[in-house]
Every structure is written in C-alpha cells, then in structure tokens.
C-alpha cells in the first residue's frame, strides 16, 4: 500500500494542515479504511480507489479517525495534488474527485511547471434548519447580545454541514466555549 503525507494550506514542509493520502485502495474494505484513518490519526485520511479516472474523475473516499465523511476541504485539495503529481504526472488545468457528495473539480495554477494554487469548486450551499439565538448562545456559552441579529443562525452545507453563527465581535469569537450538552 502506497501512501503520502501532504501538507495543505502552506508552502513550507512540515507546516499547514497534514493529510494522509492512500493510493490503490479499491481492495480495502470500509472497516480497513477506517482502521487506517484511526492509525494515521490526522484530521482526515483519503483513499484513492484507483489510478484510472471514472466518469471524468477519480474515485476518492474521506475518513476522519472516527467516521467516513462525504466531503472536506483540505483533503480534497491535498488529494487532487497527489493525483496530479503521482498519477497524471503532467500539468493539467483540472482534476475532478468523485466524492460521496458528487464530483468536485479542483483547478490548478502552475509556477515553473509545478502546482501553485489549487481551487475547488464546491457544491451550491444547502440551507437547512435555523436556530434561535437563545439556543446557540447557551451552546456557545455566550450572551444573546454576542450574536448578530441581522443574519440567521443556520445549518449550511456544501457537502459537510455546519451551523453558521454570526457573532458581533472578535471578542465574542474568542470567548466561545462549546457545550454540546446544552444543544437539544
């Protein structure tokens, strides 16, 4: 089994957000992938199922140490980089990853034939459930006045859902302390 450790969101080795990328993973079971992700113990580990493109993209699965996720940003970018460098091996404008959420294109820029910046095109956002300021203030251990009433508190997803809470200040952000027991 061939794997790579990728530093994402940096131009410096041993910095940024680390990611393990496993190649030729088609023969691995979901349970084995999960065990490898737990062993690697990075925030995410990706598995490229094969070196051949299918339906215009490369089949990839993403796991945290605890579970498989349908999408995550830095693993998408880091895995596209490995596909371009180790599988395709020449400059291309775009690499498409076939993820659980569907195809995600990653666009490349180059400097001296080497990848520079990578951009991913995420799915359009799905706007889900909204929440009250009272509920989220309690969950975040903040005062209701810390939450900006001009914007909704809402579950938003482009593949991996997050609750977006608009806060009034940087100070409020620094004081946040999540207490999931208060989220019912």
C-alpha positions, 0 to 999 in steps of 0.5 A: 500500500502506497501512501503520502503525507501532504501538507495543505494550506502552506508552502513550507514542509512540515507546516499547514494542515497534514493529510494522509493520502492512500493510493490503490485502495479499491481492495480495502474494505470500509472497516480497513479504511477506517482502521487506517484513518484511526492509525494515521490519526490526522484530521482526515485520511483519503483513499484513492480507489484507483489510478484510472479516472471514472466518469471524468474523475477519480474515485476518492473516499474521506475518513476522519479517525472516527467516521467516513465523511462525504466531503472536506476541504483540505483533503480534497485539495491535498488529494487532487495534488497527489493525483496530479503529481503521482498519477497524471504526472503532467500539468493539467488545468483540472482534476475532478474527485468523485466524492460521496457528495458528487464530483468536485473539480479542483483547478490548478495554477502552475509556477515553473511547471509545478502546482501553485494554487489549487481551487475547488469548486464546491457544491451550491450551499444547502440551507437547512434548519435555523436556530434561535439565538437563545439556543446557540448562545447557551451552546456557545456559552455566550450572551444573546447580545454576542450574536448578530441579529441581522443574519440567521443562525443556520445549518449550511452545507456544501457537502459537510454541514455546519451551523453558521453563527454570526457573532458581533465581535472578535471578542465574542469569537474568542470567548466561545466555549462549546457545550454540546450538552446544552444543544437539544 
